[in-house]
Amino acid sequence: MVAQGCASPNSQSFHTDETTLPALVFAALFLYLDNYTAYQMKRLLISVLLAGLCMGAWAASKTPATPLPEYPRPQMVRGDWLNLNGEWSYAILPKCQTFAKPEGTIVVPYCAESALSGVQRRVGKDKVLWYERTFKVPSQWRDKRIFLNFGAVDWKASVWVNGTFVGEHTGGYTAFSFDVTDALKRSGKQTVRVKVEDATDDSFQPRGKQVNASEGIWYTPVTGIWQTVWLEPVSKQAHIVSYDPVWDAKEGTLNIGIDALGEYDGIAVTLRDGKSIAGTGTSIKVNNPKLWSPDSPFLYGLQIALLKNGAEIDRVDGYTCLRTVGMDKDPKIDNRHNRYKRLTLNGERIFMFGPLDQGWWPDGLYTAPSDEALKYDIQKVKDWGWNTIRKHIKVEPARWYYWCDVLGIMVWQDMPCIGDHDSSRGGRSRDVLSRTANKWSGDSLLGGTECDIPQEAKDNFYKEWKGIIAQLKSFQCITVWVPFNEAWGQFDTRAVVEFTRGEDPTRLVNESSGGNYELCGDILDVHHYACPAMNVFERKMVCVLGEYGGIGYPVPGHLWLKDNNWGYGKVVSDGDELLKVYSDFADMLKVFIGTGCSAAIYTQISDVETEVNGIMTYDRQVVKVDEQKFAAVNRSVIETL
């Protein structure tokens, strides 16, 4: 049985036989000029063309004048702000050229390679992407400091306002801000210009599954602005930069660390339970605390203000959740030498079970076409009886984690990889290939090797990982940090694990999902396709199945490519067969739970490009299985523990 997946039915189906001659000529010429090999030309040609044909359900509906109009930072909301999403001018130029005139318009915040951007062009290592637009500062902001905020830009962004250089940022997954007050004119139109450089996988920058020569499990590259851009006024005296709420379950106290800049003499914090005040101060004793869990995802309101001489000079509105993450021994096994470590939430054992989530969209690539679409994937995971998502080597916008908090989904957060050991794929320099050509030992505790990453790249990895953790750790849905996956760009594992613990000691560390194992984290994570299996086990750690499944089912009319689609295991012919194979795998999982498996991640939530192993199609128009039966299977697995 095939069930319809969403309420927006107007998206077009897509495959290669719908391409047009002008598009073919343009893409072929563009690739030729960029000096790729014939093989790379073929792969890039396909992905460039199909990006425009693969329009998801939300993109097919009317696009608002300002894409993604929602306030982008739900944990730290200020009421006064100006969204700069929408049409900007752009140009893609050689690095030696400066921006003189635009080549056209690009829709921000969709990357240049995506259909929703209106551009659908590659940038590459030897070129730069320029953006420009004008804006007016509201007159009521005259006595404020004005900050220009970027949710994320991949990878290196240099920013000017009215010709004045205001700053530079590297890292494709972290938000950044510049105080542009002194660069603004007293009135009239203001001009912002952004230059972006992005080598993707022909470097050692964190880039996840983006590659220049996309195929298989490696996807179309993303360049430029891919999250919301906005202006925001703050007090000239002082303003809040961030805050970090930590629940101490033993003491029953919520402790809130606050980072602020400027001159102030007091901080006022109010914790709210609905309309009632649950406590005040930076260390709040919470009576009868309502703990967050997938079954009861309760959110407390949070208001934080800076005071000067008793007056409020800055305020943000947000929220938090009260919960703890840990591990214990299984009390059901009497032999003390045979006890297994288990994951816990709020002191209770829990089996974390859910899908691998790549976070890709056919029309927006890294960027969901709307907030509704962003929420939809998470809601479906909840509807399908799962309680966990592994966010796979990508970092999402803040609103994605907000919806996980709201809906009650636990998250394993990966660090985007800086390399992989696939030397057969082109588009990279010999230096990058040689330094990432390590050995992966996925089915053994022995034999794996680390990458010979340059020190400069290691330093950048730590900088970006530190920023990602700092940006995300206030979202209580996150339960596990995953610094490495399947040895891709893996280096100095013990040092990276200790660094991760130092940045956030409140969560567990899955040192290397799928190997190589150093047995220095909290979790030992096995990957096994297609059926589940636990080939490696270590009683000193929590043992999990971090990837399995990947049952392929290509749904006609909903494919990125008409041919060459694939799944990790058997490719089935309909939804009933998919559910049958999935249910058989679930029965195997139940056995493994009894012998020490404490979590499992199924590949995957949706199809992605040529991968057809999703529970939904890539356009999110079709759920491939009977949803009620599927949810019942998943709940039965979770209840086994």
N, C-alpha and C positions, 0 to 999 in steps of 0.2 A: 504494500500500500504506500502511496506517495501522498503526503499531506502538504497543503499550502503553508508556506512559512511566514508570510507577513501580510499586512493589510494594504500594502501599496503595490498593486498588481501591474503597474504600467511600464515596468522596465523592459528594455528590448533584449531578446536573446542574442547570443553572440558566438560566432565562430568564423574561421578564416575565409569561408566562401562568400562573406559579405563585404570584403574589402573592395576598395575602389582603385582604379588606375592612378589618379592623381596622388593618392596617399602612398601607393607603392613607389611611384617615381620620386616623391619627396623624401621618403624614408631611405630609399636606396642611395640617393645623392648625398643625403646627410651623413650616412654611415661611411660612404666612400671618402668624403672629405675628412672624416675623423680618423682615417688610416687604420681601420681595424682589419683583422684577418678575414678571410672568406667565411670561416666557420663562425666567427663572432658576428660578422655582418648578418648571417642568416638568423642567428638567435635574436640579435637586437632588432632586426627588421620585424620579426614576428611579434615581439613584445611591444614595440612602439605602435604597431598597427592595432594590436588587440586592446591596448589600453583604452582606445577610443570606442571600441565596439562593445566592451564589457561594462555596460552601465547598470548599476544596481538599482534596487527598487526606489530608494529615496531620491537618488539623483535624477530620476526620470520625472519626478514631480517638480512643481515650480520652484526654482531656486530663489531664495530671498535676496533682496538688494544687498544686505549685509550677511554673508554666510556665517554660520555659527554665532548667532547674536547673543548667546547666553554668556553671563559673566564667567570667565574661564577659571577662576580660582575659588572654588566653593568653600574652602576651609578658612579663607581670609578675605571676606567680601567688604569692599568699600562701596558706598552708594553712588558716588560720583565717578564716572569714567567715560571714555570715548572709544568705541570699537573702531579699529582701523582695517578690519577685514573688508574685502571687496576688490574692486579693480585697481591695480597698480600698473604703471608702465614697466616694461622690462626690456632687457637686451642680453643676449648670450654672445660674449666676445672673447677673443684671445686674451690671455693674461696681460700681455703687453699693452693693451688698449684700455683707455679710460672711457667712461660712459659719456657719450656726446648727445645721442638722440635715441629714443626708444624704437624697438622693432615691432612693438605691439603692446597689448595688455595681457596681464596675467591675473587670475582670480586668487587672491590670498584668502585663506591659508592652505591652498592646495599646491603640492610640489610641481615643478616644471614638467616632470615626466607624466603627470596624471591627466586624465581626460577632463576632470572638473576644473583644472587650472586654465583650460582653453589653449594651452601651449603644446603639450605632448612632445617635448623635445628633450634629448639627452644633453647634458652639460659636459661631464668628463673632467679628467685631471688637468688638462691643458687649457681649459677655458674657465671663465667666471660668469656668474649670473648676477646681473644688476637689476635692482628694483628702485622705483621712484614713485612717490605720490605726494600730494599736498594735503594739508589739513588746516583747520582754524582752531585756535584755542578758545574755549568758551570764556566770555568776559568775566564770569564769576570766579574764574581761577586766577585772577590777576595777582592775588597776594599769596599764592601757593607755590610750592616746588612741584615741577611737572616731571613725571617719570614716563619714559617710553619703555614698554614691557613687551617681551617676546616670549611666547610659550615654548617654542623650540624652533631652531634653524639648523639644518644639516648642511655643512658641518662647521665651517669657519665663517663668521659674520663680522663684517666691518661696517660701522654705521656713522653717517654724517647727518646733521640737521642744519639746514641753511648754509651748507658748505663747511660747517665746523665739525671736525672729527670728534665724536662723543664716546667712542669705545669699540672694543673688539671682544669677541667671544668665540671659543672653540668648544665643540661638543654638541652632537646632534640631538640630545635627549633631555637637556636641562633648560629651565627657564632662566632668563637674564633680564636685567633692567639697567637703564642709563638715566641719570638725572640730566635732562636736556634743558633745564630752565635758562641757563646762561647762553645757550645757543639760539634761543627763540627771539624773534622780532617782537616789537611792542604790540603790533597788531597786523592784521591781514593774513595772507596765506603763508604757511610755513611749509618747507620742503624737507622730506626725509628721503635719504638714499641709502641703500643697503647693497653691499657687495658680498657675494657668497662664493666660497671655494670648497670643492668636495671631490676627493679622490676615490671615494667609495672603498672597494676592496683592493685597489692598487696602492695601499698604504697600510699603516698599523693603527688607524683610527677605529674606535668602536663603530660598527656599522650593521651588526646583526646579519640578517639574511639578504641584505642588499648586495648585489654584485653587478659588475659591468657586463658580463656575459651570462645572462640569466638562463637557467634551465633547472629542471628537477626541483630539488628543495631550495634552490636559490632564486631570488625574485628580482623584479625590476628595481633599479636604483631609485633613490629619492634624493632630490637636491633642492635646497632652499628652505623657505619659510613653510612649515607644515603644521603650525599651531597658531592660535589667535595672537594678533598684535593689538595692543591697546595703550591708550594714554590714561594717566591717573594722577590727580592732584593730591598732595599730602601737605601737612603743616610745615611751615618754614622752621618751626622750632624743633620738632621731633616727629618720628614716625616709626611704626612697627614694621620690622623686616620679616620676622617669622616667629613661630612658637612651636614648642614640642611638648605635648601632653603625655605623661607616663603614669599608668595606673599601678599602684602598689597594692596588690590584693591582700597581702598579709596585714598591712596597716590600715587598709580601707581608705587610702588617701590618693587623690589625684594631684600629681605634682606637675606644674606647668612652667617650663623654661621659656623665657621670652627674650628675643634678640631685637633690640631697637637702637636707632641712631638719633643723636641730637640731645637737646637739653630738656629734661623732664624731672620731676621730683616725686612721682608716684605712679603706680600701676593699679588699675582696677580690673579685676577679673570676676565675671559672674557665670556660674554654671546653672543651666536651666533644664528642668524636667518639664517639658511642655511650657505652660505659662507660669509654673511655680519655680522659685529659686531653690536650687539644690545645694548651693554653697557659694562662698565668695573667697577671693584671695588666690595666691599662686600655689598654695598647698591646701587643698580642700578635703576635709573629712566628709565622705559621702555616706549618709545613712541609708540603709536598705538599698544598696547599689543595684541598678538594673544592668546586668552583664550582657554584652553583645555576643551573639552566636548566629549561625545560619538559621536556626529555628526561631530566634528572637533578636533581630538586628536593631537593637534600640540605640538611638542617637540622642545624646545630650546636646542642647544648644550651648554655645560658648560666646561670650562677649569680652573683648579685651580692649582697654582704653589706656592711653597715656595721659597723665595729669600734670599740670603746671599751675602752682598756686591754687590748687583745688579745682581748676577748670579743665575740662576735657579738651585735649588738643589733637588727638588722633584716636580713631576707634575702628576695629574690624569685628565683623560678625562671622562666626564659624560654628563648628560642632566638634564633638569627639565621641569616642566609644570607650567603654570600660571592658577590658578583656586581657587575659594572659595567655601566652603560648609556652609550651614546655614539652617535657617527655618524662615517662616513668616506666617502671617494669610492669609486665602483665601480671596482675594478681590472680588470674585464673589458672596459672601453672604453678603447681606446688613445689616442684624440684627447683631449688634456688640456683642450680647451675644451668638450668634450662629456661630461664625467664628471658623474654624479649622486651626490648625497649619499644615503647609506643608513643605516638604523638598525643599531646593533650591540648585542650582548649578550656581555659578556666578551671584547670585541675582535673578535668574529666577526659578519659581516653576518647579519641575520635578518629575515625578512618577518613582521611582526606582523599576525596575521589572527585575527579572532574576531567575536563578536556585540556589539551594543549591548545593555546590560542596564539596564533601568529599575529593577529591584529592588522590584517591586510584587507583592502577593499578594492574591488575591480575598477571603480571610477575615481577614487581618491588616493589609492595606494596606502600610504601611511595614515591618511586622514579620513575619518568617517565622514560621509556626506552631511550628517546632521547629528545633533545630540540625541534625537530619537533613535537613530541608527546605532549610535554608540551604546545606548542603554539596551537596545534590542538583543544584542548578542548575550549580554549578561542575564537578562530576563529569561532568555531561552535556556541557558544553563540551569537557572533556578527551576524553571518549569520542567526540565528533563530529569529532575531528581538528584542532580549533582550538588556538591557543596564547595567545590574548589575550582579555581582556574590557574593553570600555570601560564603566566605571561612570558612567551617564549622569545628570548633575546631581543626584546623590544621594550621600550618604556612608553606608556600611554599618556595622553593629556590628563590633567588633574581630575577632570570630570568623569573619566572612566573609573578611577579609584573611588570617587564619590559614589557612583552608582553601585559599586561593589559593597561599599559600606552600607548604603541604604537598603539594598536588596538582600544582603547577608551571604556574600560569597567570599570565602578565604582565597588568598592569592599567594602563589609562589612567584617571586619576582626575579627574573633573570637579568644579568648584566649582558648587554649586547656584545657579541664577540668581536675580537680584533683580528681574527684570522680563521682559517680552516685548513685541513690537511688534504684538500682535493687539488693535487698538482696537475690534474688533467685539464682543468678548466683554465682558459686563457684570460687575457685582459689584465695581467699583472706582471710586474717586473721580476727579474730573476732574484733580486734581493728579497722581495716579499715572499716569493715562493720558497726559497731556501730556508728562510728564517721561521717559517710556519710549517715546515715539513716534518713535524714530529710524528711519533707513533702513538696510536690510540689503542689502548687495551681495554675494551669494553666488557669482556667476559672473564676477566682475571684480575687478581690483585697485583700481578706482576707484568712487566714488559712495556709499560707505557713510558714515554719520554716527554719532556717539556720543550716548549719552543724557545728558540734563541732570539728573543725579542730585544731590539735595541733599548738601551736604558731610557732614552727620550720617550719611546713609546710606552714603556712601563710607567714612567712618571705621569704621562697623560692618562693612562688607564686608571691609576689611583685617583687622579684629579677628577675624572669624569664619574667614576664609581662613588667617590665621596659625595659629589654633588647630587647624584641620583638618590643615594640613601638619605641625604639630608632633606631633599625635596619630597620624598615619599614616606618617610618614617612616621609622620603624623597620621597617615591613613591606617587605621587599625585592621582593615581587611588583610593587610599583608602579614603573613605568618612566617615565611621562609625567604631568605636571600639565597640566590644561586649565582655565584660569581663566574663559573665556567660550565660549558656544555660540551660533552664528547671530545674533549681535548682541543677544541678549536681556539687557537691562540693562547693555550694554557701555559702559564709560567709561574714560578715561585709560589706554588699552591699553598704551602703552609703560611707564608708571609701574607698572602692575599686573604686567607681565612682569618688570621689574627687581625688584620686590618679591618675586615668586615665586622668582626665581633667588637672591635674597639669603637667603630662608628655607631653601632647599634647593638648593645648587649641584650636587648629585650626580645629578640627573635632568634630562630634557629638558622644555622648555616648549612646548606647543602653544597658541600665543597666542590663537587664536580659531577653534574648530572650525567650519568652514563659512562663515567670514567674519564680521565685516569684517577685512580684512588690513592690518596695519601693517608687516609684514616685520621685526619686532623680536624674534621668538622663534626657536626652532630648527626649527619645523615649520610648513609651509603645508598646510592641511587643507581639502579640497574635499568638499562634499556633492552627491550627484547621485542622484535617484530616477527610475525604479526601477532601470534598468540602470546599471552602473558607467560613469563617464566622468571624465576629468581635464580640466575646462574651464579651469583656471588652473594655471600651472606657474611655478616660480621656482627656477633652478639653485643659488642661494645657500642654499637651505633644503632640508630633507628634505620631499619632497612625498608626501602620503598622501591616501587616500580615506576620510575620517572617518565617512561614512554613505552607504549605498546599499542597494538591495534593497527590503525591505518587501513581499514577495510575499504577498498575502492568501489565506488558506484557512480559512474558517469551518467548524469541525467541529460538526455538529449535536449538541445535548445538552451542549455544553461552551462555551457562549457567555454573556457578561455580559448582552448584549441579544439578543433573538430576531431583531430586525431592525436595520438601520442599522449593520452591521459593515463594516469597510473595510480596505483595504491600500493602500500607496502606488502600486502598479502593478496589473498584471492580477490579478484574483481568480480563483484556480484552483479546480477542482472536486474534486481528490483529491491524495493524496500523491505519486503517480507524476508528475503534471503539475507539482507544486511542485518536485520534484527535477530534472525536465527543464529548467525555466526557470532554476533555481538553477545547474545545471551549465553552461548557456549563458552565464550571467553570469560564471561562473568562467573560462571560456575567454576572455572579454573581459579579465578581470583579468590573465591571464597575458600578454597583449599589452601591457597598461599597465605591468606590472612591467619588461618589457624596455625601456620608454621612460621609466623614472624613478619609477614608483609604488613606495613603500617599505613601505606598510601599507594594510590595508583593514578596515573595520568594517561588518558586515552588520546590518541592522535586521530582526529582533531575536531574542533568545533565547526569549521566550514572548509569547503574546498578553497585552495589558493592556487591561482594560475593553472599549471598542468596537474597539480595534485587533486585527485577527486576522492580523497579519503575523509571528507567532512561529513558531519551529520546533516549539515545544510549545504546547499549549493553556494558557490562563490557570490552570486548576486543576492543571496538570502531570500530568494523567492520560493524555494522548495525545501521543506524539511523531509528528509528521505525515509523516515520511519514513522510508524504509529507512535505519536508522542506519549500517550498514556501508558502504553505497554513498555516503551523505552524507559520512562520515568520509574515504573514499578521495578524493572530490573535494577536500575541504579540504586534505588532505595534499599532493595534487598541486599545489595553488596555492602552498603554503608552500615546496615543493621547487623551484619555478620559479626562485627567486632563487639 
